[in-house]
Amino acid sequence: MSTGKRFIRGVLTVLGALLLVVANSTAPASAATRQGTCESGEVCFYFYAGSQGSLSDFTGSLDNYGATQPSCYEFKTPQMSGYGQCMKNNARSVRNLTGKAVRVYFNSGYCGSYDTIPANSAHDLSVAYDNNASHQFSPYPVGCHSV
């Protein structure tokens, strides 16, 4: 076997071993699933004030909640008020369990008036109470845009 073929075989063996290590070390992303439970690393929107009722949980910014089923983001907690309803213009409070502030905007596309929810806090919405269409994590890299 030539030196070039041995080198390629050795490189492929090392790459294969590295791929196995990476595949086996990947932790499940439990906080990344939207299942209706507010977990660390998520921002959660509630159907009622005071963090009550069904919730919708997110790990990132979203520029449009969608207004109608089946294409909207809905409240996910079963057997709670608001379950299954589209969250656009229906959220009344927010719990932010992330290390970043989150803005909740009146309009889609990160546009219009907004409430800012500080990191690791819970607040009733005031500006965007029952009038919410998008949210963005700080440092707010995307400005207002059409969606």
Helices and strands as residue ranges (DSSP letters): H 3-25, G 30-32, E 43-48, E 52-58, E 93-96, E 102-107, E 111-117, E 121-124, E 134-137
